[in-house]
Amino acid sequence: MLKAIHDQEDKVAALKKTGDIIEKLKDLKLNEAAGKVETAGSETLTYMDLPKEHWQRIRFDNAMERLGREIGRWPKCLGTFPDGRSALMLVCARLRYIEQS
């Protein structure tokens, strides 16, 4: 869902998509995740204030890409999660570990 926000053509469309995703998360009863997207979603779109030709180079850095691949790999290694909360707890635990390193 988060990738869909950053795939938008401009910041206005991305903010609209952010609102749609927040509603979708709330419908799925993932209120904590919806809150995180709500509070930090617009901060992740700062690069859209710059010229579009620069977006691809500044949108992600290697650490973010590696973390994204790692998070995407977890469900394959661990199997399915019983609910969204357990998946969120695992991601948050990994982020705390990375922050402390």
C-alpha positions as YAML, in Angstrom:
chain: A
units: angstrom
residues:
- id: 1
  name: MET
  ca: [0.00, 0.00, 0.00]
- id: 2
  name: LEU
  ca: [2.78, 2.41, 0.88]
- id: 3
  name: LYS
  ca: [4.46, 1.92, -2.47]
- id: 4
  name: ALA
  ca: [1.26, 3.07, -4.16]
- id: 5
  name: ILE
  ca: [1.61, 6.44, -2.42]
- id: 6
  name: HIS
  ca: [5.08, 7.02, -3.83]
- id: 7
  name: ASP
  ca: [4.09, 5.81, -7.30]
- id: 8
  name: GLN
  ca: [1.80, 8.82, -7.79]
- id: 9
  name: GLU
  ca: [2.60, 11.48, -10.39]
- id: 10
  name: ASP
  ca: [2.57, 14.48, -8.05]
- id: 11
  name: LYS
  ca: [2.29, 15.43, -4.39]
- id: 12
  name: VAL
  ca: [-1.44, 16.24, -4.52]
- id: 13
  name: ALA
  ca: [-2.23, 12.77, -5.90]
- id: 14
  name: ALA
  ca: [0.12, 11.18, -3.37]
- id: 15
  name: LEU
  ca: [-1.61, 12.96, -0.46]
- id: 16
  name: LYS
  ca: [-4.99, 11.82, -1.78]
- id: 17
  name: LYS
  ca: [-3.71, 8.24, -2.02]
- id: 18
  name: THR
  ca: [-2.36, 8.56, 1.53]
- id: 19
  name: GLY
  ca: [-5.85, 9.43, 2.75]
- id: 20
  name: ASP
  ca: [-7.33, 6.47, 0.86]
- id: 21
  name: ILE
  ca: [-4.78, 4.11, 2.41]
- id: 22
  name: ILE
  ca: [-5.41, 5.46, 5.91]
- id: 23
  name: GLU
  ca: [-9.12, 4.71, 5.44]
- id: 24
  name: LYS
  ca: [-8.34, 1.24, 4.10]
- id: 25
  name: LEU
  ca: [-6.11, 0.49, 7.09]
- id: 26
  name: LYS
  ca: [-8.82, 1.66, 9.48]
- id: 27
  name: ASP
  ca: [-11.35, -0.57, 7.70]
- id: 28
  name: LEU
  ca: [-8.95, -3.48, 8.24]
- id: 29
  name: LYS
  ca: [-8.83, -2.52, 11.95]
- id: 30
  name: LEU
  ca: [-5.14, -1.65, 11.70]
- id: 31
  name: ASN
  ca: [-5.54, 1.60, 13.60]
- id: 32
  name: GLU
  ca: [-1.92, 1.80, 14.79]
- id: 33
  name: ALA
  ca: [-0.63, 1.43, 11.24]
- id: 34
  name: ALA
  ca: [-3.16, 4.00, 10.05]
- id: 35
  name: GLY
  ca: [-1.95, 6.37, 12.76]
- id: 36
  name: LYS
  ca: [1.67, 5.94, 11.69]
- id: 37
  name: VAL
  ca: [0.81, 6.66, 8.06]
- id: 38
  name: GLU
  ca: [-1.30, 9.63, 9.13]
- id: 39
  name: THR
  ca: [1.43, 11.23, 11.26]
- id: 40
  name: ALA
  ca: [4.43, 10.50, 9.04]
- id: 41
  name: GLY
  ca: [2.94, 10.05, 5.58]
- id: 42
  name: SER
  ca: [3.39, 13.64, 4.43]
- id: 43
  name: GLU
  ca: [7.00, 13.71, 5.69]
- id: 44
  name: THR
  ca: [7.91, 10.89, 3.34]
- id: 45
  name: LEU
  ca: [6.70, 12.98, 0.39]
- id: 46
  name: THR
  ca: [9.14, 15.86, 0.90]
- id: 47
  name: TYR
  ca: [11.14, 14.80, -2.15]
- id: 48
  name: MET
  ca: [8.10, 15.64, -4.31]
- id: 49
  name: ASP
  ca: [8.72, 19.34, -3.65]
- id: 50
  name: LEU
  ca: [11.86, 19.08, -5.80]
- id: 51
  name: PRO
  ca: [11.97, 18.79, -9.61]
- id: 52
  name: LYS
  ca: [10.65, 15.44, -10.84]
- id: 53
  name: GLU
  ca: [13.89, 14.44, -12.58]
- id: 54
  name: HIS
  ca: [15.57, 14.24, -9.15]
- id: 55
  name: TRP
  ca: [12.94, 12.05, -7.48]
- id: 56
  name: GLN
  ca: [14.30, 8.64, -8.37]
- id: 57
  name: ARG
  ca: [17.78, 9.39, -7.07]
- id: 58
  name: ILE
  ca: [16.70, 10.87, -3.74]
- id: 59
  name: ARG
  ca: [13.56, 8.89, -2.95]
- id: 60
  name: PHE
  ca: [15.40, 5.93, -1.45]
- id: 61
  name: ASP
  ca: [18.83, 5.20, -0.13]
- id: 62
  name: ASN
  ca: [20.47, 1.79, 0.18]
- id: 63
  name: ALA
  ca: [19.54, 1.34, 3.85]
- id: 64
  name: MET
  ca: [15.86, 1.93, 3.13]
- id: 65
  name: GLU
  ca: [15.92, -0.41, 0.13]
- id: 66
  name: ARG
  ca: [17.63, -3.14, 2.15]
- id: 67
  name: LEU
  ca: [15.12, -2.75, 4.98]
- id: 68
  name: GLY
  ca: [12.23, -2.89, 2.52]
- id: 69
  name: ARG
  ca: [13.56, -6.10, 0.97]
- id: 70
  name: GLU
  ca: [14.10, -7.61, 4.41]
- id: 71
  name: ILE
  ca: [10.57, -6.78, 5.54]
- id: 72
  name: GLY
  ca: [9.20, -8.20, 2.28]
- id: 73
  name: ARG
  ca: [11.17, -11.41, 2.82]
- id: 74
  name: TRP
  ca: [9.91, -12.07, 6.37]
- id: 75
  name: PRO
  ca: [6.45, -13.41, 5.50]
- id: 76
  name: LYS
  ca: [8.07, -15.93, 3.14]
- id: 77
  name: CYS
  ca: [10.45, -17.12, 5.87]
- id: 78
  name: LEU
  ca: [8.06, -17.03, 8.80]
- id: 79
  name: GLY
  ca: [4.82, -18.02, 7.10]
- id: 80
  name: THR
  ca: [1.62, -16.07, 7.51]
- id: 81
  name: PHE
  ca: [1.01, -13.81, 10.46]
- id: 82
  name: PRO
  ca: [-2.06, -14.44, 12.64]
- id: 83
  name: ASP
  ca: [-3.05, -10.78, 12.37]
- id: 84
  name: GLY
  ca: [-1.79, -7.38, 11.29]
- id: 85
  name: ARG
  ca: [-0.69, -6.51, 14.81]
- id: 86
  name: SER
  ca: [1.83, -9.35, 14.96]
- id: 87
  name: ALA
  ca: [3.33, -8.31, 11.62]
- id: 88
  name: LEU
  ca: [3.55, -4.71, 12.80]
- id: 89
  name: MET
  ca: [5.20, -5.80, 16.07]
- id: 90
  name: LEU
  ca: [7.87, -7.72, 14.13]
- id: 91
  name: VAL
  ca: [8.61, -4.77, 11.86]
- id: 92
  name: CYS
  ca: [8.79, -2.38, 14.84]
- id: 93
  name: ALA
  ca: [11.12, -4.73, 16.72]
- id: 94
  name: ARG
  ca: [13.46, -4.85, 13.74]
- id: 95
  name: LEU
  ca: [13.40, -1.05, 13.40]
- id: 96
  name: ARG
  ca: [14.24, -0.66, 17.10]
- id: 97
  name: TYR
  ca: [17.16, -3.08, 16.67]
- id: 98
  name: ILE
  ca: [18.46, -1.12, 13.68]
- id: 99
  name: GLU
  ca: [18.10, 2.18, 15.56]
- id: 100
  name: GLN
  ca: [20.14, 0.87, 18.51]
- id: 101
  name: SER
  ca: [22.94, -0.45, 16.28]
...
